[in-house]
């Protein structure tokens, strides 16, 4: 996984050359009721993201949309290539609705939720892209 490799190289270089040890922040466990406001359907031009709460963490199920599926299958992708396990995230303490991926291939990836002027969640930064709440 490219991002994990890049993070590992940066952490190694910081420690090896500067003596700085960088660790990932620890997520906090929240009740599913507290996480409910983050749950729902979000979308980018390429994927639909479904966020749900379970046992104090959020889970993001990412599914390519019809146009993306068509383009990928035309390039030789199979149905199995398009499936990926849910991304488990934990909310970080403090302000900003920030999260970190807690496990799996994207472990350590960070993101955040976006709010409007009234405080309603309108988007989620997922995998380097802003997904708009549908």
Residue pairs with C-beta under 8 A, 6 or more apart in sequence:
1 105
1 106
3 106
3 108
3 109
4 105
4 106
4 107
4 108
7 108
10 22
11 21
11 22
14 20
14 21
14 22
15 21
15 22
24 100
24 108
25 92
25 93
25 100
26 90
27 57
27 89
27 90
27 91
27 92
27 99
27 100
27 102
28 90
28 91
28 92
28 93
29 55
29 56
29 57
29 90
30 56
30 91
31 56
32 53
32 54
32 55
32 56
35 53
35 56
35 57
35 58
35 91
36 53
37 121
38 51
38 53
38 58
38 91
38 97
38 113
38 121
38 124
39 51
39 52
39 53
39 58
40 50
40 51
40 121
40 133
40 134
41 48
41 49
41 50
41 51
41 133
41 134
42 48
42 49
42 50
42 51
42 123
42 124
42 126
42 131
42 132
42 133
42 134
43 49
43 65
43 131
43 132
43 134
44 126
44 129
44 130
44 131
44 132
45 65
46 64
46 65
46 67
46 68
47 62
47 63
47 64
47 65
47 68
47 131
48 62
48 63
48 64
48 65
48 134
49 60
49 61
49 62
49 63
49 124
49 126
49 131
50 60
50 61
50 63
51 58
51 59
51 60
51 61
51 124
52 58
52 59
52 61
53 59
56 90
57 88
57 89
57 90
57 102
58 88
58 89
58 90
58 91
58 99
59 86
59 87
59 88
59 89
60 86
60 87
60 89
60 124
60 126
61 86
61 87
62 84
62 86
62 87
62 126
62 127
64 72
64 82
69 82
72 81
72 82
73 82
85 104
87 101
87 104
87 106
87 126
88 101
88 102
88 103
88 104
89 99
89 100
89 101
89 102
89 111
90 99
90 100
90 102
91 97
91 98
91 99
92 98
92 99
92 100
92 110
96 112
97 112
97 113
97 114
97 115
97 121
98 110
98 111
98 112
99 110
99 111
99 112
99 113
100 108
100 109
100 110
101 107
101 108
101 109
101 110
101 111
106 127
109 127
111 124
111 125
111 126
111 127
112 124
112 125
113 121
113 123
113 124
113 125
114 121
114 122
114 123
114 124
114 125
114 130
115 121
115 122
116 122
121 133
122 132
122 133
123 130
123 131
123 132
123 133
124 130
124 131
124 133
125 131
